[in-house]
Amino acid sequence: MVIRALAPSDSPLLAALHAAALPPGEAWGEDAFARLVALPGAVGVLAAEGAVPVGFVLARRAADEAEILAFAVLPERRRRGIGRALLDACLEVLAGQGVGRVFLEVAADNAGARALYGAAGFVSAGLRRDYYGAGRDALLLVRALSPPCEG
Ligand SMILES: CC(C)(COP(=O)(O)OP(=O)(O)OC[C@H]1O[C@@H](n2cnc3c(N)ncnc32)[C@H](O)[C@@H]1OP(=O)(O)O)[C@@H](O)C(=O)NCCC(=O)NCCS
C-alpha cells in the first residue's frame, strides 16, 4: 500500500471512493469534494494498492486545530489496516503543521469507525443530537497531537 498527499485533481476520485464506501444517498459529490479540497488548510491523504485507489482521509486545519471531514475505505478492502494507516498519516501531517487538537463527528451507531477512532486515541468531547437526521446522533470526538520530534 502507498499513501500519498491529496491533490485538487483528486476530487472525482474522492467522490467515487466516497460513493462506493457509504450507503446510497450519504455520499458527497464531485463538486463538494472539489470545494473541500480547495479550502485553505485542507489536508488529505490517499491510499492505493498497486494502481487501485482504496481509501482516503480529508481534514481541514484552522490555526492549531483541525477537523476530519471525510474518511472512507472501499468495503472490499476493509479490516486490513488501511483506515488506521490513513488516519495515522493524516494526523502526522497535521502535527507537522502545528495542529494540537483534532476533532471529528462520528455517527453514534457507526461501531466500526468508533472502534477505530478509540484505538487511535480519540475520546468523547460531546454529543450532537439528530446530527445525521432525526434519531441519528453524532458523537464529537477529539484527540490531542504532540509536536513531531525534531532531529
Ligand atoms: C471506518 C473505515 C474507514 C475503517 O477502514 P478500515 O480500513 O476497515 O479500518 P482498519 O482495517 O484500519 O481498522 C482498524 C481497527 O478499527 C476497528 N474497526 C474497523 N472497522 C471495524 C468494524 N466494522 N467493526 C469493528 N471494529 C472495526 C478494529 O479494531 C480494527 O482493527 P482489527 O481489524 O485488527 O480488529 C471504513 O469502515 C469505512 O470506510 N466505513 C464507511 C465510512 C465511514 O464510516 N467513515 C467514518 C466516518 S466518521
The ligand as an SDF file (V2000), in Angstrom:
LIG
                    3D

 48 50  0  0  0  0  0  0  0  0999 V2000
  -14.2530    3.3900    9.0690 C   0  0  0  0  0  0  0  0  0  0  0  0
  -13.3970    2.8190    7.9230 C   0  0  0  0  0  0  0  0  0  0  0  0
  -12.7030    3.9620    7.1770 C   0  0  0  0  0  0  0  0  0  0  0  0
  -12.3570    1.8600    8.5130 C   0  0  0  0  0  0  0  0  0  0  0  0
  -11.4990    1.4120    7.4830 O   0  0  0  0  0  0  0  0  0  0  0  0
  -10.6710    0.0190    7.6180 P   0  0  0  0  0  0  0  0  0  0  0  0
   -9.6040    0.0440    6.5860 O   0  0  0  0  0  0  0  0  0  0  0  0
  -11.5980   -1.1310    7.6340 O   0  0  0  0  0  0  0  0  0  0  0  0
  -10.0430    0.1810    9.0860 O   0  0  0  0  0  0  0  0  0  0  0  0
   -8.8520   -0.7110    9.7040 P   0  0  0  0  0  0  0  0  0  0  0  0
   -8.7310   -2.0240    8.9810 O   0  0  0  0  0  0  0  0  0  0  0  0
   -7.6370    0.1300    9.7610 O   0  0  0  0  0  0  0  0  0  0  0  0
   -9.4040   -0.9640   11.1860 O   0  0  0  0  0  0  0  0  0  0  0  0
   -8.5800   -0.7140   12.3060 C   0  0  0  0  0  0  0  0  0  0  0  0
   -9.3270   -1.1730   13.5540 C   0  0  0  0  0  0  0  0  0  0  0  0
  -10.5280   -0.4110   13.7320 O   0  0  0  0  0  0  0  0  0  0  0  0
  -11.5560   -1.2720   14.2560 C   0  0  0  0  0  0  0  0  0  0  0  0
  -12.5820   -1.4880   13.2450 N   0  0  0  0  0  0  0  0  0  0  0  0
  -12.5980   -1.0410   11.9680 C   0  0  0  0  0  0  0  0  0  0  0  0
  -13.7450   -1.3900   11.3640 N   0  0  0  0  0  0  0  0  0  0  0  0
  -14.4590   -2.0730   12.2810 C   0  0  0  0  0  0  0  0  0  0  0  0
  -15.7450   -2.7140   12.2580 C   0  0  0  0  0  0  0  0  0  0  0  0
  -16.5290   -2.6870   11.1600 N   0  0  0  0  0  0  0  0  0  0  0  0
  -16.1750   -3.3100   13.3810 N   0  0  0  0  0  0  0  0  0  0  0  0
  -15.4360   -3.3310   14.4950 C   0  0  0  0  0  0  0  0  0  0  0  0
  -14.1820   -2.7680   14.5840 N   0  0  0  0  0  0  0  0  0  0  0  0
  -13.7250   -2.1470   13.4910 C   0  0  0  0  0  0  0  0  0  0  0  0
  -10.8780   -2.6020   14.5620 C   0  0  0  0  0  0  0  0  0  0  0  0
  -10.3320   -2.5140   15.8660 O   0  0  0  0  0  0  0  0  0  0  0  0
   -9.7670   -2.6020   13.5250 C   0  0  0  0  0  0  0  0  0  0  0  0
   -8.6890   -3.4360   13.8820 O   0  0  0  0  0  0  0  0  0  0  0  0
   -8.7940   -5.0380   13.5890 P   0  0  0  0  0  0  0  0  0  0  0  0
   -9.2560   -5.2040   12.1730 O   0  0  0  0  0  0  0  0  0  0  0  0
   -7.3910   -5.5060   13.8020 O   0  0  0  0  0  0  0  0  0  0  0  0
   -9.7830   -5.5810   14.5740 O   0  0  0  0  0  0  0  0  0  0  0  0
  -14.3010    2.0060    6.9440 C   0  0  0  0  0  0  0  0  0  0  0  0
  -15.0440    1.0410    7.6890 O   0  0  0  0  0  0  0  0  0  0  0  0
  -15.2630    2.8620    6.1560 C   0  0  0  0  0  0  0  0  0  0  0  0
  -14.9130    3.3910    5.0850 O   0  0  0  0  0  0  0  0  0  0  0  0
  -16.5220    2.9820    6.6360 N   0  0  0  0  0  0  0  0  0  0  0  0
  -17.5460    3.7600    5.9350 C   0  0  0  0  0  0  0  0  0  0  0  0
  -17.2870    5.2550    6.0560 C   0  0  0  0  0  0  0  0  0  0  0  0
  -17.1740    5.6810    7.4960 C   0  0  0  0  0  0  0  0  0  0  0  0
  -17.8920    5.1910    8.3720 O   0  0  0  0  0  0  0  0  0  0  0  0
  -16.2460    6.6210    7.7300 N   0  0  0  0  0  0  0  0  0  0  0  0
  -16.0420    7.2200    9.0380 C   0  0  0  0  0  0  0  0  0  0  0  0
  -16.9540    8.3910    9.1750 C   0  0  0  0  0  0  0  0  0  0  0  0
  -16.7370    9.2220   10.7310 S   0  0  0  0  0  0  0  0  0  0  0  0
  1  2  1  0
  2  3  1  0
  2  4  1  0
  2 36  1  0
  4  5  1  0
  5  6  1  0
  6  7  2  0
  6  8  1  0
  6  9  1  0
  9 10  1  0
 10 11  2  0
 10 12  1  0
 10 13  1  0
 13 14  1  0
 14 15  1  0
 15 16  1  0
 15 30  1  0
 16 17  1  0
 17 18  1  0
 17 28  1  0
 18 19  1  0
 18 27  1  0
 19 20  2  0
 20 21  1  0
 21 22  1  0
 21 27  2  0
 22 23  1  0
 22 24  2  0
 24 25  1  0
 25 26  2  0
 26 27  1  0
 28 29  1  0
 28 30  1  0
 30 31  1  0
 31 32  1  0
 32 33  2  0
 32 34  1  0
 32 35  1  0
 36 37  1  0
 36 38  1  0
 38 39  2  0
 38 40  1  0
 40 41  1  0
 41 42  1  0
 42 43  1  0
 43 44  2  0
 43 45  1  0
 45 46  1  0
 46 47  1  0
 47 48  1  0
M  END
$$$$
